[in-house]
Amino acid sequence: MGTGLIEPNIQTNYTALNPGDLINAIRQNSSTKMRAVRVSLVILDFLSIGLAFLLAYNLRFITPTASFFDQTGVNDSAFYSQFVYVLIPLWLILFALFRLYDPTILFGGHQEYMNVFNGCTGGIMMVIVASYLDPTLMVARAWLLLSWGTAVTLVMVERFTMRRIVYTLRRRGHMMAPAYIVGANSEGIAIAEQLMSAPVAGVNIIGFLDDNIRPGEEVLPGLVVHGPTTRAEDLVARFGIERLIVATSGVQRDNLL
């Protein structure tokens, strides 16, 4: 997952780090792929929400289950179609506000599912408030309830499926964010070992930054110190590092700040 392909004279010449030697380790640059995943999620959310509204309409007005509901409810299909076309983009905006496209929580499990629940609930509450403020906006309450239930279910299933797909890709070395461990002490080594054993976390450890170990020294098999923390900005820009994971016990307070 990491790399130790650094020239022997790195100890005296930092520029000896060869980007070509690291290309296989950081080829999984996740930025572009994550953008593609986020766009895919927006499209899938659009389809899932639309399908939820459609299923709710059929359950409320068309299928045999319609007999369980009030027959006097508004069932104008043209009205619901126009209403949904306005509603779906608003729901997607709500999803964004609830951080459902935020890479820091995507595919994290519980938090993402809670945000799906809150986003769908917020979308329904928005309709309820709008109908209260505008008495002419007549929407069947059963349709709202069914829309909420089906939307929560479908979006959660969609997110669960995407999570499984992304985890599978990560196990194969894709969509991994190149990262440095700052601090090559016991804590930093433990962090590196934990992340290397869990590829689903999406972190590709490239190496270490440390002020007490000379550059080029191997800390773990295939993982070496690339330089001191004072060169973090330069090394991060040079090798496209996306994350710095700090082992606080291995970094001096002044350098941490």
N, C-alpha and C positions, 0 to 999 in steps of 0.2 A: 504494500500500500504506500510505503514511503520510498525514499531513494537514498543511496549512499554514493552515487556516481559524482564525486567531486574530485577535482584534480589534487594530487598529493601536496602541491605547494600552496594550497588554500590557507595554510597556517600563516603564511607571510604575505599572501596576495589574495585579497578577497575577490578580485575580479576574475579569479580562476574558476569561479562557479560557471559552468557551461550550461546555458539554457537548453541546448540540444540534448544534454544528458538527462534533463529533468522532464522532457516533453511527455514521456509515457506516464509519469507520475501525475502531472497536472493536466493531462489531456482531457480529463473529465470535468473541465471547467463548467461549473453548474449554472452560471449566470444565464447564458443563452437558453439552455435546456429548461431552466426553471421558468423563464419568461414564456416559453412555449407551453409548459404545463399550466401556467396560470391562465393563458388564453384558452387552453382546452377546457379548464375548469369553468370559465365564464360561459363557454358554449354549452357545456354539459349541464351547468346550472340552469341556463336558459331553457334547454330542452326538458329538464326534469321538472321545473316549475310549471312550464306550459302543459306537460303531460299530467301533472297533478291537478291543475285546474280543469283539464278536459275530463279526467276520470271522475273528479268531484261532480262535474255537471251531469255526466252520464249516470252516476249513482243517485243523484238527487232528482233528475227529471226524466230519464229515459229507461233505464233498466228496471226490472221488477222491484228493486229496492225503493223506487220512487213512491210506492204505495204506503211506505212507512212514514212519509213526511206530509206536511200540509200541502194540499193540492192547490191552494190559492196563491202559493208563492210565485214570484216573478220568474218566468222561465223563457224569456225572450232570448233566443240563441244569438241573434245579431247584437243585442246589448252586451251580453256576456263576452262575446268575441272582442268587441271594441274595448270593453273594460279591461280584459286580460292583456291586450296589446299595450295598454298604458301601464298596467300593474307590474308586468314582468320586469321592465327596465328599472322601475322604482325598487323592486325587490333586489335586483342585482346591486343597486347602489347601497341598499341596506346591508347586503352581504359584505360589500367592501368596507362599510363602516364597522361591521362586526368582525373585521380582520380575517374574513374567510379566503382572502387572496394574499395574505401576509405570509411570506416564506418562512418567517420565524416560528409560525405555529402550524403550517401546513403539514399534514401527514403525521401529526403528533398524537392522534388518538382522542382522548377524553376532551381536551380543550376545544379541538376542532368540532367535535360532535355537539358540545354545549353551545358553541357559537352558531352552528346550523339551527339548533332548536330555538335559540334566542332570535336569530335572524328571521326565521319563518314566523315566529310569534309576533315579532315586531311588525312584519308585513301585514299580518291579519289585523293587528291593533290599529295600524294606519288606516285600513279600510273602515274599521268600526268607527274611528274618530271622524273620518271623512263623511260617513253616512249620518253621523250625529250632527255635524256642522251643516250638511246639505240634505235636508229632508227629501229632496227629489231623487236622491241616490238610493234607489230601492234594490237591495241585494238580499237574496234568500239566506237566512241565517244558517240553515243546514248546509248550504253550499259553502259558506265560509268555513264552517267547522270541518267539513269533509276536505276542503282545500288545504286547510292547515295540517290535518293528519296525513294526507297523502303527500304533501310537499315535504314534511319532516321526514317521512319514511323514504321517499324516493331520493332526496338529496343525501341523506345519510348513507343509503345503499351505494349511491354513486361515489361518494367520498371514500367509503370503505373499499370499493373496488379499485379506485385510483390509488389508494394507499397501498394495496396489495401489489399493484402493477409497479409502482415506484420502488417498493421494497425489493421486488424481484430484479429490477434494473440495477439497483444499488448493489445487490449481491453479485452482479455480473460486472461491477466496476463502473457503471454509468451514474450520472447525476451526483457525483461526489464533489463536495466543496474542498478545494485544496486549503490546507491549514498548517500553521506553525504552532507548536507548543512552546510557550514562553516560559523557560525555566526547565533545565534538564536534571532537576533533583529527583528524589524518590517520588514526590507528588506528581511531577510532570511525567515521569516514566509510567506511573500508575494510570494517569489519564490517557496517555498514548496507547497503552496496552488495552485499556477498556474500549476505546474507540476503534482500535484495529480489530478487536474481536466482535464488534457490532457494526457491520457495514450498513445496516438499515438506518443508522444515525446520519448517514450521508456526509461523513467527514473523512477526507483523505489526508492523513498525516504525512506531510512532506519532509519535515525535519524539526529541529529545535533551534531556538534562539536562547543563548545563555551567556552571561557575562563572566563566568568563572571557568568555563571549559573552552579550550581553543577550538576554532573552526576546523571542521574535518574529522573531529574525533567521533567515533561511533558510540552512540548511547544505547541503541537497540539494534538488533540485526536489520540492516538496510536503512537505518535512520541515524543521521549524523547532525552535529551542530553546524548550522549554516553561518552563524555570526553572532555578535553581541546584540543586545537590545537596542543599542544606539544606532544600529543599521537596519532596524526593523522596517522603517518606511521605504528605504531603498530596495530591500530584498522583497518586500511585499509587492511593490510596483513591478519589480523586475520579473518575478516568477508568477504573477497573477494570483497571489494568495488572497483568498476570500475571507478567511477567519483567523483570528489570533486567539488561542486558548491559553489563558494565563494560569500557571501554577503559582498562586500568590506567595507560597512559602519559598519559592525559588527566585523571586525577583525583589531587588531592593526597593524600598518605598519610593525613593526619589525617581528611580527609573520607571516605576509603575505609574506615577503621576505624569 
